[in-house]
Amino acid sequence: MTETNVHGGRRRTRRGEETRKQLIQACIDCLNERGCAGTSIEAVMSKSGISRGSVLNQFPTRLDLMAATIEAAMRAMMADTRARFDRIADPVERLRRLCDLYWETLSLPMSAAVTEVLLAARWDTELAAMLIRVTREIDIELDTNTRRLGAEAGVNDPDALVVHTRMLILSLRGMTLELMFDPERQVIHHALDEIRASHDAFCDRMLSDPA
């Protein structure tokens, strides 16, 4: 039985879709265990237990595999954050928990895999070009979700909330990178407390009646 959707001009079977998901998960695991340089087609084959022919049928090149993995990981991170938001009924509380919710998502293994590839893309122009499309699409979704969150909470400056959220995510991603090297580095944990306090103050301003 085939899927109804067509991706990249090719129709995939349900079995092929499952194989693709297994390979993407294996690639995420390899990125976390070996880094980007060590994540080859062969490494993903070994991790997944899937034959070379099946791998190449889904991803003809390592570049195709990396791009698909990062797109899947980024979209999974967006879905993870939305699910965390949805578990909080009060929109104002969702806004105030923004820092912690993004921190939880950015601490997941798939986020570390994304960071590995983004860093590698600095020196790989082909990889960077493929990632630009994905990251721009994610940016649009992120800003849309942020504006929706702000509208539900009743913020007085949606544009400021969008900028604040971007700064928050960038800061938190950098902190997770630091903790990859030294999970016990206390200054990073203190910095997280400062970011939380700054976010609380920002929320107070956004939720107050404009003068």
C-alpha positions in Angstrom: 0.0 0.0 0.0 1.3 3.4 -0.9 1.2 6.8 0.9 -1.2 9.3 -0.6 1.4 12.1 -0.4 4.3 12.5 -2.8 7.6 14.0 -1.5 10.3 15.1 -3.8 8.5 13.6 -6.8 8.6 10.1 -5.4 5.8 8.1 -4.0 6.8 6.1 -0.8 5.2 3.0 0.5 4.2 2.7 4.2 7.1 0.3 4.7 9.4 2.8 3.0 8.2 5.5 5.3 8.9 3.4 8.4 12.4 2.6 7.1 12.9 6.3 6.6 11.9 7.1 10.2 14.2 4.4 11.5 17.1 5.8 9.5 16.5 9.3 10.7 16.4 8.1 14.3 19.6 6.2 13.8 21.2 9.3 12.3 20.2 11.3 15.4 21.7 8.7 17.6 24.9 8.7 15.6 25.2 12.5 15.7 24.9 12.4 19.5 27.4 9.5 19.8 29.9 10.3 17.0 29.4 13.9 16.0 28.7 15.1 12.5 32.1 14.1 11.1 31.6 10.5 12.3 28.0 10.1 11.1 28.5 8.4 7.8 26.1 6.3 5.7 28.0 3.2 7.0 27.6 4.4 10.7 23.8 4.8 10.2 23.6 1.5 8.4 25.3 -0.2 11.4 23.2 1.6 14.0 19.9 0.9 12.2 20.6 -2.6 11.0 19.3 -1.6 7.5 21.0 -2.6 4.3 23.0 -0.2 2.2 20.5 -0.7 -0.7 17.6 0.3 1.5 19.5 3.3 2.9 20.4 4.6 -0.5 16.9 4.0 -1.8 15.7 6.5 0.9 18.7 8.8 0.9 21.0 8.6 -2.2 23.7 10.8 -0.5 24.9 11.6 3.0 23.8 15.2 2.4 20.2 14.0 1.7 20.2 12.0 4.9 21.6 14.9 7.0 19.1 17.4 5.6 16.1 15.1 6.1 17.3 14.3 9.7 17.6 17.9 10.7 14.2 18.8 9.2 12.6 15.9 11.0 14.4 16.8 14.3 13.4 20.5 14.1 9.8 19.7 13.4 9.8 17.1 16.2 11.2 19.8 18.5 8.4 22.2 17.5 5.8 19.5 18.2 7.4 18.7 21.5 7.2 22.4 22.6 3.6 22.7 21.4 2.7 19.6 23.4 4.3 21.1 26.5 2.3 24.3 26.0 -0.9 22.4 25.5 -0.6 20.7 28.9 -0.9 24.2 30.5 -4.5 25.5 30.4 -3.8 29.1 31.5 -2.3 31.1 28.6 -0.6 33.5 31.0 1.1 30.7 32.8 2.2 29.3 29.4 3.8 32.6 28.6 5.5 32.7 32.0 6.7 29.1 31.6 8.2 29.9 28.1 11.8 29.8 29.3 11.5 26.5 31.1 9.5 24.8 28.3 12.0 25.8 25.6 14.8 24.7 27.9 13.3 21.3 28.3 12.9 20.9 24.5 16.4 22.2 23.8 17.8 19.7 26.3 16.5 16.7 24.3 18.9 14.5 22.3 17.4 15.5 19.0 18.2 19.2 19.8 21.9 18.2 20.4 21.9 16.5 17.0 20.6 19.6 15.4 23.3 21.7 17.0 26.0 19.2 15.7 24.8 19.7 12.1 24.3 23.4 12.4 27.9 23.8 13.6 29.2 21.5 10.8 27.3 23.6 8.2 29.6 26.5 8.8 32.2 24.7 6.8 30.0 22.8 4.4 28.3 25.1 1.9 26.1 22.4 0.3 24.8 21.4 3.7 24.3 25.0 4.7 22.3 25.7 1.5 20.0 22.8 2.2 19.5 23.8 5.8 18.6 27.4 5.0 15.3 26.4 3.5 14.4 24.2 6.5 15.4 26.8 9.1 13.5 29.6 7.4 10.3 27.5 7.3 10.8 26.7 11.0 11.4 30.4 11.8 8.1 31.3 10.2 6.2 28.7 12.2 8.0 29.7 15.4 7.0 33.4 15.0 3.4 32.4 14.1 3.2 30.3 17.2 4.8 33.0 19.4 2.3 35.6 18.2 -0.6 33.2 18.9 0.7 32.6 22.4 1.0 36.3 22.9 -2.5 37.0 21.7 -4.0 34.3 24.0 -2.1 35.7 27.0 -3.0 39.3 26.1 0.5 40.8 25.7 0.7 44.5 24.8 3.6 44.2 22.3 3.5 41.1 20.1 6.6 42.2 18.1 8.7 42.5 21.2 7.5 39.0 22.3 8.8 37.6 19.0 12.2 39.2 19.4 12.4 38.2 23.0 11.5 34.5 22.2 14.2 34.4 19.5 16.8 35.8 21.9 15.6 33.3 24.6 16.0 30.3 22.3 19.4 31.4 21.0 20.6 31.9 24.6 19.3 28.6 25.8 20.7 26.7 22.8 24.2 28.2 23.5 23.9 27.1 27.1 23.0 23.6 26.2 26.1 23.6 23.9 28.3 24.6 26.9 26.8 21.9 29.1 27.7 19.3 26.4 31.3 19.9 27.4 30.8 20.1 31.2 27.3 19.2 32.6 28.4 20.3 36.1 29.5 23.8 35.1 27.7 25.8 37.8 28.0 29.2 36.1 25.7 27.9 33.3 23.1 26.9 35.8 23.3 30.3 37.5 23.0 31.9 34.1 19.8 29.9 33.5 18.4 31.3 36.8 19.2 34.8 35.5 17.5 34.2 32.2 14.4 33.0 34.1 14.4 36.1 36.2 14.8 38.3 33.1 11.9 36.5 31.4 9.7 37.0 34.4 10.4 40.7 34.3 9.7 40.8 30.6 6.3 39.0 31.1 5.4 41.6 33.8 6.0 44.4 31.3 4.1 42.6 28.5 1.1 41.8 30.6 0.8 45.3 32.2 -1.6 47.9 30.8 0.2 50.2 28.4 0.6 53.7 29.8 
